Amino acid sequence: MKIVIIGSFPNTAKGQIINRFPKDWIVKVLLPHETTEELNDADVLIPEHIKVDENLLKKAPRLKLIQTGAGYDNVNLEDCTKYGIQVCNASGVNANAVAEHVMAFILCWYKNIIYLDSYLKAHRDEKDLYYKGAELSEKTIGIIGLGNVGKKVAEYCKSFHMKVLGYSHKTFDIAGVQQTDLDSIYRESDIVSMHIPLNENTKHMIDSYAFDKMKPDAVLINTSRGAVINQEQLILALKQGSIGGACLDVYEDEPLKMDNPLRDLNNVILTPHTAGLPDGVKYHKKRYDFFISNISKVMHGELPECRLNHI
């Protein structure tokens, strides 16, 4: 049994990942440019930040399973089906972790945690302190996408007595969540939180049109995929004060480039795509336990969970 994991992982995470798998499995954690030879005899591919299409699949004649995290926009399902390879994601496995990250963003933003911490650590006099905050019970959140994570965020926000608006392309009936259209989300929300997959219909879904309709003190949160937001137009909106700020865990280009203007803006909170990784940098125990379970099922001729194509 050989599993190939492709992505950028620090050495600590590599060790944690490899040690999570059964000892008699061969596990290779590789950078994207190291893939060709190791794919020749790979049974399972776990792709991180690499495109999976026919060009790659031709180099992996033994592949039986491609296992992704929650997102799978980097995998061409048609090509995988053509080559007889099962593709599964891990829908819902990191829902709690991501939803908690969203709440951490919200609390940090409205309670000024990052600013107040840095203020005191700079040995500044408290008599000169100035900030604006708010109670969450006074706020309205608009959640775009009511999947596993979006529902969790709604649940948490209701516990803070916030008004919760929801947008989904499907009709839903969730207690305490008012279904509405996108324009109403933009106009009425103090917080807009993104929880949608990236595809041809959602790329750059949030752009200058949305920013023009949002409240001038609204905060945009994104823990889904970076490209659902037009990053250039977001940066312009942040600089011009069209919206109050943004809390971002994902970006159009990852890792976030050193010269990206987002790094220099005071009205943003940034984290490096770690919302779904509560156990350390690039590591989530539940995620890899799910992967191991699914791989075992495929190898024993059983149907895996969260199938994305039918083989």
N, C-alpha and C positions, 0 to 999 in steps of 0.2 A: 504493500500500500504506500503510494507516494503522493504527498500533498505539496503543491507549490503555491506559495503565497507571494504575491507581487505587490510591492509598495515601498514607501520610505518609512522605516521603523528604526528608532534608536535601539542600541544594543540591549538595554534593559528590557524593552518590550519584546524584542526577538526571543530572549531567553524565557520570558513569561509565556509567550505564545507556544513555543516549542514544548515547554514543560507541561502545558495543559493537555496536549495530545497523548494518546496511548504510547508507551515506550517503544512498542514494536512497529509503529508507523514511521515512515521516513518523511520528515517535514523540512522543507527548504523555504527560507524567507529571503526573497531576492529583490534587488532593485530592478526597475523596468528594463534597463539595458542588459541585464544578466539572464534573460529568460530563455533564449533559443534552445540551448542544449538541454537544459533541465526539463523542458516541456516534452521532450521526445518520449519519455517513459512515465509521464505524470498521469495519475488516475483522477486527481481532483485539482481544480484551480480555484483559488480564492483571490480575485483581482481587486487591487486597491489602486486607484488613479492610473489605470491602464485600460485602453480600449480593447474590447474583445470582439473580434469580427473574423471573417473568413481568413484573412492574412495570418492571424495568430493561430487559428484553429488548425490550419494546414500543418503547423509545426508540432501539433499535439495529437497524434493518432490514437492514443490510448485513453484520452479523456472520457470520463463517464459522467462527471458532475462539475458544474460551475456554481459555486456558492458565493453569494454576495451578502452584504449587510442589508439594511432596509432599502437603500437606493440601488437601482440597477440600470441607470441611464447610460452607463459605459458599456453595456452588453447588448450586442445585436442578437435578439432572440430568434429571428428568422434564420440567421446563419447557424446558430447553435442547433436549431431544430433540423436543419438540412444535414448536419453532421451527426445527428443522433445523440446529442449531448443534452442531458437534463440540466435545466437552470433553476435555481431556487434562490429566493432572498430570505431575509430573516425578519419579516414584518412583525412589528410589535415587540421584538426582543429588547430594544433599547428605549421603548416608549416612556417608561418611568424616568430614566436618566435624562432624556432630552426635555421632557416636560418640567422636571425639576430645574434644569439649566435655564429654561425660559423664566421660571419664577425667580431664580437667582438674578437674572438680568433685570427683571421688573423691580425687584426689591433694591438692588444696587442703584438703579436709576432714580427711583423716587425717594429713597432714603439717603442718597448722596454718599454711599458707603466708600466708594473709591476716592472721592474728593476729600471727605472728612479724614480718612486714614492718612492720605498723603499730606494733608494740612498739618495734622498733629506731628507727623514724623519729620516734617520740615522745621519743627521747633518754632512754629509761628504762634503769636499771641492770640488767645481765643477771643479777646475783646474786638479783634478786627475781622472775626469770622462772618461770612455772609453766604447764604445759600437759600434755595427754594426747594421745598419738598412737598409731599402730599400723602394723604391716606389712600390706600388702595380702594377702600369702600366707596370713594367718590368717583372712581374711574370706570370707563367703559373700554373693554377690550374687544377688538374685532379679530376673530380667528378665521383665517383663510385656509380651508382644508380641515375636514373633521374625520380624519382617519384615527389610527391608534394614538398618535401623539396629540393631535388636535383635541380629541375627546378628553385626554388626561389634563391638558392645559385648561380646558373649560371647567373640569371638575375642581382643579386647584383654585382657579380664579373665583368660582362660586363660593368656595370656603372662605375667601377674603371679602365676600359680599360685593363683588364687582358685578356690573352689568355686562353680560356676555352676548355678543352678536356673533353669528356664524355664517360663513358662506361655503357652499359645496355645490358641485354640479348635480348632485343627487339630493332628492328631498330627504330630510331626516327629522326625527322626532326625539330630541334630547332635552330632558327636563332642565329648565332654567336657561336654555340657549335659544335665542330668537334668530330664526333663519331669515336672512335678508340678502340684498344684492350687493355687488361690489361697491357701487357708488355710495350706498348708505354706509358701508363699512368705512370707506375713506372719510366721509363727511363727519360721522358721528363718533368715531373711535379716538380715544386718547392713546391707545396702544393698538398697533396692527401687527399680528404675529402670523408668520408664514409657515404653513405645514402641508405643502403640496409637492408632488413629484416633479422632476424636470422632464419635460418632453417638448415636442414642437409647438404645442398649444400654450405651454406655460412659460417658455423662455421669454425673459424680459417682460413678464406680465405686469410687474410693478415698474412704472416709468414716470415720465414727467406729467402725464395725464393724472396719474394717481397722486403724485406729490402736490399738484396744483389744487386738488380737492381736499387734501388732508388738513387738519388743524395745524396752525403754525407752531404749536407746542407738542404735536404728536410725536411718539417714538415708534420707530419701525424695528421689529425683531425678526431675524431670520436664522433658523436652525435647520432649514430644509436643504436647499441647494442654492449655491451662490447665484447662478445664472437666472433664477426666477426674478431677480431684480436687475434692472439696467444699472450697472455699477457707476458708469460715467454720469448718468443723470441723477443718481443718488448723491454722489459726491457734490455735484453742482447744487442740489437742493439743500444739502447740509451746509455748504459754504454760504449760500444766499439766505439761509434761515427760513426756507419754505416749510420745513418741518423742524421739530425741536431736536431730534437726534435719532440715533440708530444703535442697536445692540446686535452685533453680527458674530456668528460662529462659522459661517461659510462664505466663500468668495468665488468670483468667476474664475480666477486663476489661483490654484492652490499648489504649494503653500503661498501665503500672501507675500508678494514681493516687497523687498526692503524699501523701494522707492514709491510704493503705493500711497497716494495722498491720504487714505483713510488713517494711516499711522500717525498723521500729524494733526488730526482734527480733535478738538476738545469735546465735541458733542457726540462722540461715539464711544462705545465699550466694545472691545474686540477680544475674542478668544479663538484659538487656532484649530477649529473643527474638532472640538473635544466634548461637545454636548453629550454624545452617546458613548463616551468612554470614561465612566466614573472610577475605574480601578487603576488609572494611571495613564501616562502618555501612550496613545495608540493601543490601549488594552481594555477589554471588557470581558470579565469572566463569563457572564451569561451568554454573550455573543459566541464565544468559542465553544462553550458547552453545547449550544444549539448546533453549531457547525459539526461537531463530533457526532452528535445524535443523527443528523441528517446524512452524513457520510456513511455511518454504520448502516443505516437503512438502505441506502442505494447499493452498498456492497453485499447486502444480504438479500437483494432482489425485492425489497419492500418499497412502497411509495414514500418518498420524503415529504416533509412539510413545506408549505409555501412554494409550491411549484409555479413557475412562470410560463412554462411551455409543456406540451404533452408529447412524450416520447413513447 
